[in-house]
């Protein structure tokens, strides 16, 4: 079969082998800063709407995010904790590109100028 299955720490990934006609196509992966970055109080990062939303509760007292989880640690890509492992996994999957996502609240912590200098 041309289907492959790989277990990542937080996800089960299924992908299909590329047809030969896709030689000019760039296969890659992407991240979303809230799920990947972590380090929510590091280097001047400001709060995001997702930080506020996941910290809030419904009128009945239930957490708004699943089991009250948040992204304070996430996969900790900001601190490069598992970057080498992740790059190896992407290479094993045949990926040739990666789109990194960085939270705007790292660049503009208050949502306004000035920019964070780090």
Secondary structure, 3 states (H helix, E strand, C coil): CCEEEEECCCCEEEEECCCHHHCCCCCEEECCHHHHCCCCCCCCCCCCHHHHHHHCECCCCCECCHHHCCCCCCCCHHHCCCHHHHHHHHHHCCCCEEECCCCHHHHCCCCCCCCCCC
